[in-house]
Amino acid sequence: MELALNNGMKIHFRSYQDSDFIHIQALNRNEGWTNLADNDEGTKGAWEHSNVKMVVCVENEVVGYVRGLTDQHVTLYICELAIKEAFRGMGIGRTLLRYVHGFYPDTRMELLASSRSRSYYEHLGFRAFYGYRKTFAEY
């Protein structure tokens, strides 16, 4: 799907392809998400097993992505959303989330936010909720 932003820039949303992985890892590295960037095998496996996976391109350059999981009826869980820093503030992330949610309109979209991204999601109208996290190694 191709869209024109308010500034006239054309962006293209498309399904993830294996060749995108190197660009996704570069975005992860730039975000400081070392748990993803330093674990190619695990991160690649996560992409292969996710049922929500889209990239955003500007002139064939991957400038963002969203990865998530859904049961298609109740919950759409967004695992990661990343937009290249030079392309932030243009509405790309908001548009991408809305686009993906449109495939599963009966679901509630849930995600976790960091202290850095919390205000962004609040600005988009998301409500805070509380959850918990534990890795297998923490037992």
Sequence and secondary structure as in RCSB ss.txt:
>XXXX:A:sequence
MELALNNGMKIHFRSYQDSDFIHIQALNRNEGWTNLADNDEGTKGAWEHSNVKMVVCVENEVVGYVRGLTDQHVT
LYICELAIKEAFRGMGIGRTLLRYVHGFYPDTRMELLASSRSRSYYEHLGFRAFYGYRKTFAEY
>XXXX:A:secstr
 EEE TTS EEEEEE  GGGHHHHHHHHHHHT HHHHT HHHHHHHHHH SEEEEEEETTEEEEEEEEEE SSSE
EEEEEEEE GGGTTSSHHHHHHHHHHHHSTTSEEEE   TTTHHHHHHTT          GGG 
